[in-house]
Amino acid sequence: DGGITQSPKYLFRKEGQNVTLSCEQNLNHDAMYWYRQDPGQGLRLIYYSQIVNDFQKGDIAEGYSVSREKKESFPLTVTSAQKNPTAFYLCASREGAGEGYGYTFGSGTRLTVV
Amino acid sequence: AQKVTQAQTEISVVEKEDVTLDCVYETRDTTYYLFWYKQPPSGELVFLIRRNSFDEQNEISGRYSWNFQKSTSSFNFTITASQVVDSAVYFCALHSGAGSYQLTFGKGTKLSVIP
């Protein structure tokens, strides 16, 4: 079955460490997205990518970095510059960039700073 | 600019009660799409429905129904005879503008169905 796989499900980070969250899709979707979810804040866009080797900052990109070397993969690195990284991170993809295409979401990664 | 408002932060109902989740949107585009997603405790957002701005027919799917009213810019979601499995966070989202590559989400409504 096609879908989005995020790993790991839970991740613990020490202060000052960089960590990378994995997102893989086998839906052949062009666009991929990373969202951060905090209680009561809804979903906030971190980065998105419409095609391979191209990506754009979202609303809260500071302290994060991404790459899109393959269509199937869109990893997110949470750097030490992100001062409050504890959150739930969701990866999503869209079949196309035009209007009307909804998102398919992964099951998320819960990141905790220890 | 686009905006989605879900004024109800949390709702609690007793099982078998009906419940309506409100969604109000703002956009200047004449063509746009509205979505509802369900986020159960497991975390993954599950697609429920998509509606385009030219189709104002209400939709029913089992116990779920959606009321789209352009006159009030609302796209409300009703669950009839609620069940414990309906307990989740529900998000309303908007996609508008031919050049836009992202959905605009509301902040979500947490629904708790009490047995």
Interface residues (C-beta under 8 A of the other chain):
Chain A: A31 Y33 G40 Q41 G42 L43 L45 Y48 Q50 Q56 G58 F88 L90 A92 R94 A97 G98 E99 G100 Y101 G102 Y103 T104 F105 G106 S107 G108 R110
Chain B: T9 T31 Y32 Y33 F35 Y37 S42 G43 E44 L45 V46 F47 R50 N52 F91 A93 H95 S96 G97 A98 S100 Y101 Q102 L103 F105 G106 K107 G108
